[in-house]
Amino acid sequence: MSEDTASGERTRRDVLTVTGTVATTALAGCAGETDDAETTNADSATPEADDDQTESGGSSAETGTLSLSIPEAANFDPVQIKGDGSQRVSDHVFEELFTLPQGGLTPEPQLVEEYEVSDDGRTYTFTLAEGVQFHDGSTLTAADVVYSWERLAASDNSQEAQVILEGGFQIAHETTTETVDGEQQEVYEPGTLAVEAVDERTLEVTLASPFFDALFWFAYGSLSPVPEGIVGDIDGYEGETDYATFSAERPIGTGPYRIGSVETGTNVTLDAFDEYHGSEPGPDRIEMQVVQSADTRFQRAINRNVDVFQLPSSRFDPSKVSIEETRSLGQEVGTYGPLSNDRTARYSTWDEAYTAYFIFDCSRVERPIRRALNYAVNQENFVEQGFKGVGEPAFHQSPPSVYPGGKEAYDRHAEENFPYGYREARVEKARSVMESAGYSDSDRASITLTLYNDRNPDAYSRIADLIRTKASSIHIDLTIERAPFGTIIEEAINGNLDMYTLGNGLEYPSPVDMLKFGRPYEGNLVRWRKDPSDASERAASAWSTIQDNLGPGEAAQQTRDEMIVQMEEAIWEDAIYLTNYHPRGQQFWYDDVDVPVQSSGFHDLLYDDVQL
């Protein structure tokens, strides 16, 4: 979806969000839902297409050119947080040491020939693939990686340093005490990152502590290598080119495409890299045209300018979907149609590894009210009436694709154990809970639900109306208010909201990344510690056990899985959230192109394998 939902970009996901959009803050996590870029064969327009929607050039078969519409194109530096269009460019230009294979979540070597891990799980020794070339003709060496990761940690241009300096996955480093905004803080000491070029092709990396999903982080986009000394934004380097040129006009990576030309705010052209070390890309050229209007993008698809596209949510009709196949990670493949041009498109959808929910402030909303509201609603109605069936009802904090045992285990555990009614509303039970707590028609509870007025306003308004109707029938007067994202976050931090909507997407494929926000801790927006219980103690104990078992190995994995389920059930018991849904990404394409099916929200949406 494109009007009401955000694109499924691999931008920095450690941010707070309402479902479908991203806003930068360091308080929680997010992921987008679907991609907003649309793909076209050059000059596939019909005669009636508007002039401003028509691509130039011959047919794709003649020119080997694939055209994309992207919403923006600004900064392509791997260490920068990027918008949707800039990320699309970067994903084709840069590569990481590891990558996620299609249909799988286990990272595989991409720029690495082989690797070893020390017995203590902290030190990784990589042998880089031989003969990998950058787009400037230089050969990838271990020194390039050392330089690139030092930029990530120390450059003033870096917005992604926390990827390797904070959290469960940390490269060992030293810090120094500095005064920041009037407060003393520990900050990275430049030059202390435990990354060493042993020789030209041998790279040694030491982590602060073992981490079970370290290989995934070595596949993370901000760790993409660039040529040593390409810019002079860290100590010891003057820079071969100025930063503005590198970041916005001529980024240099090892990916299947190199920058051909950039017209800022208008278009970006990528040319297949003749010396690419991997499989030969499908299209010879990718032309990315900046098109900000969702309506224009939709019209280009209908006029057959566009062969791969998304539909605005206002145009999506779930009755036109026919699913023919379900794949290993829950991807669904089928058809959609007819469109308004009488054509039927191919269709795919995938798990975005994202959970949307309503947060209760436990210090303001007492437990019986939280539980009663959970009993009173049916999450299926949220999906069907709020999001036109695009998504799955949420019963756990963990998205289905990463829940221990996968989607089948997710569904089975919810069906057998979800206490509030699996795919049903239990209004009588909700009313009983409220009356046992002393409420009645003459003595009603009152709470306020706060929605974003700049994030999915129509969908959430429909869901809020459903909740308010149910609440009214169980002795709760629910008032709906709306405010901008920033205002809601500020008010939530200050403890001024009863109930409000948020969403969280995973940065790496483990429920641990989701549940870190549900655990009872000082500063948690849920304020679970303000309403202590046996359930909150179990959740805290489970989280502590998880932290003691973050290393690799089957025994540690089994322990984490058991504790993840314990935390999920503790969250259920105290009803600190009202779960909403798990969004799914969508993509549509005409039969003229052969498009690989997107595997998950963790995978880059690439077009190098598209066959014209």
GIZIBEL-V456555 format. One record per residue. N is the residue number from 1. RES is the residue in one small letter. PSI is psi in whole degrees, 0 to 359 (none if undefined). OMEGA is omega in whole degrees, 0 to 359 (999 if undefined). NEAR is the number of other C-alpha atoms within 12 Angstrom. Layout:
N|RES|PSI|OMEGA|NEAR + N|RES|PSI|OMEGA|NEAR
This chain:
1|m|153|185|43 + 2|s|330|181|39 + 3|e|320|186|35 + 4|d|355|183|37 + 5|t|157|182|42 + 6|a|166|178|43 + 7|s|154|182|43 + 8|g|61|184|50 + 9|e|155|174|44 + 10|r|46|171|45 + 11|t|175|178|45 + 12|r|124|187|40 + 13|r|4|181|43 + 14|d|64|184|36 + 15|v|160|175|30 + 16|l|147|182|36 + 17|t|153|160|44 + 18|v|153|185|48 + 19|t|128|173|49 + 20|g|355|179|47 + 21|t|166|182|43 + 22|v|135|175|41 + 23|a|132|191|35 + 24|t|124|171|26 + 25|t|161|185|21 + 26|a|24|188|22 + 27|l|329|182|24 + 28|a|191|185|34 + 29|g|163|178|38 + 30|c|166|167|46 + 31|a|156|176|52 + 32|g|185|184|50 + 33|e|309|179|50 + 34|t|170|181|48 + 35|d|144|183|50 + 36|d|359|178|47 + 37|a|149|179|52 + 38|e|144|188|52 + 39|t|137|181|49 + 40|t|150|165|50 + 41|n|137|181|47 + 42|a|129|176|37 + 43|d|45|173|32 + 44|s|17|184|37 + 45|a|148|173|30 + 46|t|162|182|22 + 47|p|331|184|13 + 48|e|3|181|17 + 49|a|144|177|23 + 50|d|150|182|19 + 51|d|321|185|17 + 52|d|2|179|19 + 53|q|358|188|34 + 54|t|130|176|32 + 55|e|153|179|34 + 56|s|165|175|22 + 57|g|180|181|22 + 58|g|189|180|18 + 59|s|160|181|21 + 60|s|324|179|33 + 61|a|325|181|21 + 62|e|320|188|17 + 63|t|341|185|22 + 64|g|23|185|29 + 65|t|134|174|37 + 66|l|135|181|48 + 67|s|137|178|47 + 68|l|146|167|45 + 69|s|124|179|48 + 70|i|150|186|41 + 71|p|340|179|35 + 72|e|166|175|31 + 73|a|110|187|35 + 74|a|294|186|34 + 75|n|126|186|34 + 76|f|6|181|44 + 77|d|129|181|46 + 78|p|332|184|45 + 79|v|6|178|39 + 80|q|146|168|33 + 81|i|128|189|36 + 82|k|152|171|36 + 83|g|179|188|35 + 84|d|311|183|41 + 85|g|317|179|42 + 86|s|322|178|41 + 87|q|322|179|40 + 88|r|318|177|49 + 89|v|310|183|58 + 90|s|321|182|49 + 91|d|333|179|40 + 92|h|338|184|43 + 93|v|324|186|42 + 94|f|160|176|44 + 95|e|165|179|43 + 96|e|171|179|39 + 97|l|324|179|43 + 98|f|166|179|32 + 99|t|159|176|32 + 100|l|128|179|33 + 101|p|155|174|23 + 102|q|130|178|25 + 103|g|8|181|26 + 104|g|159|180|24 + 105|l|10|176|28 + 106|t|115|184|26 + 107|p|145|177|28 + 108|e|151|180|23 + 109|p|140|176|25 + 110|q|311|176|34 + 111|l|13|184|42 + 112|v|136|178|34 + 113|e|318|178|21 + 114|e|164|179|21 + 115|y|158|177|26 + 116|e|152|177|22 + 117|v|134|181|24 + 118|s|163|182|18 + 119|d|329|180|13 + 120|d|1|176|18 + 121|g|9|185|25 + 122|r|327|187|29 + 123|t|126|178|27 + 124|y|128|176|32 + 125|t|116|184|30 + 126|f|135|167|36 + 127|t|113|183|29 + 128|l|148|177|35 + 129|a|143|184|28 + 130|e|137|172|21 + 131|g|14|177|21 + 132|v|128|183|35 + 133|q|143|168|33 + 134|f|166|181|35 + 135|h|345|177|33 + 136|d|4|177|26 + 137|g|349|178|18 + 138|s|159|183|20 + 139|t|136|179|30 + 140|l|130|176|43 + 141|t|168|177|35 + 142|a|328|179|35 + 143|a|328|176|27 + 144|d|320|180|37 + 145|v|316|178|44 + 146|v|312|179|38 + 147|y|314|184|39 + 148|s|319|182|42 + 149|w|333|172|47 + 150|e|322|174|44 + 151|r|316|180|42 + 152|l|319|183|39 + 153|a|324|195|42 + 154|a|340|186|33 + 155|s|141|173|30 + 156|d|340|178|21 + 157|n|350|184|26 + 158|s|131|173|31 + 159|q|9|188|29 + 160|e|18|186|35 + 161|a|327|182|34 + 162|q|341|179|29 + 163|v|323|183|35 + 164|i|355|184|38 + 165|l|349|184|33 + 166|e|164|174|23 + 167|g|189|182|27 + 168|g|322|176|31 + 169|f|111|178|33 + 170|q|133|168|32 + 171|i|133|183|39 + 172|a|141|182|30 + 173|h|170|176|28 + 174|e|157|179|20 + 175|t|165|175|19 + 176|t|154|182|16 + 177|t|125|178|13 + 178|e|158|176|14 + 179|t|118|181|11 + 180|v|119|181|11 + 181|d|41|176|7 + 182|g|0|180|7 + 183|e|145|176|10 + 184|q|130|181|11 + 185|q|153|173|14 + 186|e|122|181|16 + 187|v|159|183|22 + 188|y|134|175|29 + 189|e|110|184|22 + 190|p|139|177|26 + 191|g|3|183|25 + 192|t|5|181|23 + 193|l|132|185|33 + 194|a|64|178|32 + 195|v|121|186|33 + 196|e|134|171|31 + 197|a|100|181|26 + 198|v|317|170|20 + 199|d|191|188|19 + 200|e|326|184|22 + 201|r|3|182|29 + 202|t|124|182|30 + 203|l|129|178|35 + 204|e|127|183|31 + 205|v|129|179|38 + 206|t|126|179|30 + 207|l|157|176|35 + 208|a|326|177|28 + 209|s|159|180|31 + 210|p|146|178|32 + 211|f|128|189|36 + 212|f|332|184|35 + 213|d|34|183|34 + 214|a|322|182|37 + 215|l|328|177|36 + 216|f|319|180|31 + 217|w|331|174|35 + 218|f|351|175|39 + 219|a|7|184|36 + 220|y|138|190|40 + 221|g|325|183|48 + 222|s|349|177|41 + 223|l|14|178|40 + 224|s|132|179|44 + 225|p|147|172|48 + 226|v|163|182|48 + 227|p|137|180|37 + 228|e|129|176|33 + 229|g|11|183|29 + 230|i|325|174|33 + 231|v|157|185|31 + 232|g|52|183|26 + 233|d|13|170|30 + 234|i|162|183|27 + 235|d|140|175|19 + 236|g|358|183|17 + 237|y|131|177|20 + 238|e|334|178|15 + 239|g|130|177|20 + 240|e|339|178|18 + 241|t|158|179|22 + 242|d|156|188|19 + 243|y|319|182|27 + 244|a|320|179|21 + 245|t|314|180|23 + 246|f|314|189|30 + 247|s|330|188|34 + 248|a|347|184|32 + 249|e|321|187|31 + 250|r|62|175|35 + 251|p|145|184|44 + 252|i|119|177|47 + 253|g|201|179|45 + 254|t|11|187|42 + 255|g|177|184|44 + 256|p|346|179|40 + 257|y|146|174|45 + 258|r|157|179|39 + 259|i|127|174|39 + 260|g|308|178|25 + 261|s|157|177|24 + 262|v|124|168|30 + 263|e|102|189|20 + 264|t|127|179|24 + 265|g|359|183|22 + 266|t|300|180|22 + 267|n|161|175|32 + 268|v|134|177|42 + 269|t|130|176|35 + 270|l|134|177|40 + 271|d|139|177|34 + 272|a|135|183|34 + 273|f|114|185|35 + 274|d|329|183|23 + 275|e|21|182|24 + 276|y|137|186|31 + 277|h|342|183|26 + 278|g|201|180|25 + 279|s|146|181|16 + 280|e|128|180|20 + 281|p|154|178|31 + 282|g|289|178|30 + 283|p|141|175|38 + 284|d|330|183|33 + 285|r|145|173|38 + 286|i|121|177|45 + 287|e|121|182|44 + 288|m|113|181|43 + 289|q|132|180|41 + 290|v|117|179|36 + 291|v|107|187|32 + 292|q|332|186|24 + 293|s|125|176|23 + 294|a|324|179|31 + 295|d|321|178|21 + 296|t|318|178|32 + 297|r|319|178|39 + 298|f|317|181|40 + 299|q|325|178|33 + 300|r|323|178|41 + 301|a|316|181|43 + 302|i|325|180|39 + 303|n|3|178|32 + 304|r|17|164|39 + 305|n|330|190|42 + 306|v|129|177|42 + 307|d|333|176|44 + 308|v|130|191|46 + 309|f|170|169|43 + 310|q|156|175|50 + 311|l|137|170|42 + 312|p|146|182|33 + 313|s|329|180|30 + 314|s|341|181|22 + 315|r|350|186|23 + 316|f|132|179|28 + 317|d|107|184|22 + 318|p|339|179|26 + 319|s|346|181|17 + 320|k|2|181|22 + 321|v|132|174|28 + 322|s|113|183|22 + 323|i|130|182|21 + 324|e|338|188|16 + 325|e|141|173|19 + 326|t|131|185|21 + 327|r|183|195|24 + 328|s|324|180|22 + 329|l|17|180|37 + 330|g|7|176|33 + 331|q|141|177|34 + 332|e|136|184|31 + 333|v|136|179|31 + 334|g|221|181|27 + 335|t|161|175|28 + 336|y|127|177|32 + 337|g|177|3|27 + 338|p|149|170|21 + 339|l|176|181|27 + 340|s|347|175|20 + 341|n|12|179|19 + 342|d|10|177|13 + 343|r|150|174|22 + 344|t|129|183|25 + 345|a|155|168|36 + 346|r|154|189|36 + 347|y|139|173|39 + 348|s|154|178|38 + 349|t|150|186|43 + 350|w|160|178|41 + 351|d|127|180|46 + 352|e|4|180|52 + 353|a|55|188|53 + 354|y|144|175|55 + 355|t|126|174|48 + 356|a|139|183|49 + 357|y|168|173|42 + 358|f|127|181|42 + 359|i|135|168|45 + 360|f|138|167|44 + 361|d|107|187|40 + 362|c|343|177|35 + 363|s|348|182|26 + 364|r|331|183|28 + 365|v|116|185|36 + 366|e|159|188|29 + 367|r|316|180|30 + 368|p|323|179|32 + 369|i|318|179|42 + 370|r|316|180|42 + 371|r|318|181|37 + 372|a|318|178|44 + 373|l|324|176|52 + 374|n|320|177|47 + 375|y|326|192|38 + 376|a|343|187|39 + 377|v|160|173|42 + 378|n|113|184|32 + 379|q|336|176|39 + 380|e|325|178|29 + 381|n|326|177|31 + 382|f|314|183|38 + 383|v|312|185|31 + 384|e|313|185|26 + 385|q|331|180|27 + 386|g|319|189|33 + 387|f|21|174|41 + 388|k|35|175|32 + 389|g|2|181|29 + 390|v|93|182|39 + 391|g|182|180|42 + 392|e|143|176|40 + 393|p|138|181|39 + 394|a|127|176|42 + 395|f|341|176|44 + 396|h|163|169|51 + 397|q|325|181|50 + 398|s|130|175|49 + 399|p|154|185|52 + 400|p|320|187|41 + 401|s|340|182|42 + 402|v|359|178|39 + 403|y|143|180|40 + 404|p|117|183|31 + 405|g|355|176|24 + 406|g|191|186|25 + 407|k|321|181|29 + 408|e|317|178|19 + 409|a|323|176|22 + 410|y|308|182|30 + 411|d|317|182|26 + 412|r|315|181|19 + 413|h|319|179|24 + 414|a|315|182|28 + 415|e|323|184|20 + 416|e|338|191|16 + 417|n|342|183|22 + 418|f|119|192|28 + 419|p|349|190|30 + 420|y|4|180|35 + 421|g|106|182|28 + 422|y|113|181|26 + 423|r|35|176|29 + 424|e|155|174|23 + 425|a|136|180|27 + 426|r|74|187|27 + 427|v|319|181|28 + 428|e|319|177|23 + 429|k|319|178|25 + 430|a|315|179|33 + 431|r|321|179|33 + 432|s|319|178|24 + 433|v|316|180|29 + 434|m|319|181|34 + 435|e|327|175|24 + 436|s|334|178|16 + 437|a|2|175|22 + 438|g|6|180|18 + 439|y|155|180|24 + 440|s|181|178|21 + 441|d|332|180|18 + 442|s|351|179|12 + 443|d|83|189|15 + 444|r|152|173|22 + 445|a|155|179|31 + 446|s|128|174|26 + 447|i|163|179|30 + 448|t|131|174|29 + 449|l|122|182|38 + 450|t|126|181|36 + 451|l|156|173|41 + 452|y|139|173|34 + 453|n|3|180|24 + 454|d|17|180|27 + 455|r|113|177|31 + 456|n|47|189|37 + 457|p|320|183|29 + 458|d|312|182|24 + 459|a|315|182|35 + 460|y|333|174|41 + 461|s|319|178|27 + 462|r|318|179|23 + 463|i|318|180|36 + 464|a|323|177|37 + 465|d|322|177|25 + 466|l|314|181|30 + 467|i|318|181|41 + 468|r|320|179|29 + 469|t|315|178|22 + 470|k|317|181|29 + 471|a|319|181|39 + 472|s|328|183|28 + 473|s|354|181|31 + 474|i|33|172|42 + 475|h|30|177|35 + 476|i|124|172|35 + 477|d|113|184|26 + 478|l|120|178|30 + 479|t|135|180|24 + 480|i|126|175|30 + 481|e|159|181|26 + 482|r|146|180|27 + 483|a|161|177|23 + 484|p|158|181|22 + 485|f|308|184|30 + 486|g|321|179|23 + 487|t|317|181|21 + 488|i|317|179|34 + 489|i|316|179|33 + 490|e|316|180|18 + 491|e|324|178|20 + 492|a|317|178|34 + 493|i|322|181|24 + 494|n|358|177|18 + 495|g|32|185|25 + 496|n|6|183|26 + 497|l|142|177|35 + 498|d|308|189|37 + 499|m|135|183|44 + 500|y|165|186|46 + 501|t|136|176|49 + 502|l|174|175|46 + 503|g|156|182|49 + 504|n|129|176|47 + 505|g|152|185|55 + 506|l|142|173|47 + 507|e|331|176|40 + 508|y|156|192|45 + 509|p|70|175|39 + 510|s|140|175|38 + 511|p|340|179|41 + 512|v|323|181|43 + 513|d|334|177|39 + 514|m|314|188|36 + 515|l|347|177|41 + 516|k|337|179|36 + 517|f|346|180|41 + 518|g|345|182|44 + 519|r|152|176|40 + 520|p|114|178|35 + 521|y|156|180|24 + 522|e|128|182|15 + 523|g|350|177|21 + 524|n|130|181|27 + 525|l|337|178|41 + 526|v|333|182|44 + 527|r|45|180|35 + 528|w|327|181|37 + 529|r|343|178|26 + 530|k|348|179|24 + 531|d|66|187|24 + 532|p|151|182|24 + 533|s|174|174|21 + 534|d|322|181|19 + 535|a|318|180|28 + 536|s|326|177|33 + 537|e|320|178|24 + 538|r|320|179|27 + 539|a|318|180|37 + 540|a|319|179|32 + 541|s|318|179|22 + 542|a|318|180|33 + 543|w|319|178|36 + 544|s|320|178|25 + 545|t|321|177|25 + 546|i|316|182|35 + 547|q|335|177|29 + 548|d|357|184|22 + 549|n|47|181|29 + 550|l|359|180|34 + 551|g|173|179|30 + 552|p|169|176|25 + 553|g|152|184|18 + 554|e|321|182|13 + 555|a|315|179|16 + 556|a|320|179|22 + 557|q|317|180|27 + 558|q|318|178|21 + 559|t|315|179|25 + 560|r|315|181|33 + 561|d|317|180|31 + 562|e|318|181|25 + 563|m|328|176|33 + 564|i|314|178|42 + 565|v|320|178|34 + 566|q|319|178|33 + 567|m|318|179|41 + 568|e|317|183|45 + 569|e|326|176|33 + 570|a|320|177|36 + 571|i|318|175|44 + 572|w|311|189|34 + 573|e|317|182|30 + 574|d|358|174|42 + 575|a|53|180|42 + 576|i|344|176|52 + 577|y|159|161|43 + 578|l|104|185|45 + 579|t|151|185|45 + 580|n|276|182|46 + 581|y|166|173|49 + 582|h|112|181|43 + 583|p|158|178|50 + 584|r|141|174|48 + 585|g|157|180|47 + 586|q|149|172|50 + 587|q|142|181|46 + 588|f|145|175|46 + 589|w|153|177|39 + 590|y|163|183|38 + 591|d|350|182|23 + 592|d|341|181|27 + 593|v|153|176|30 + 594|d|109|188|24 + 595|v|124|174|32 + 596|p|142|181|30 + 597|v|128|177|38 + 598|q|136|186|40 + 599|s|317|183|36 + 600|s|175|176|48 + 601|g|347|178|48 + 602|f|339|184|47 + 603|h|141|173|41 + 604|d|140|177|37 + 605|l|95|187|40 + 606|l|158|181|40 + 607|y|12|180|40 + 608|d|341|179|36 + 609|d|3|178|27 + 610|v|133|175|33 + 611|q|122|183|24 + 612|l|none|999|35
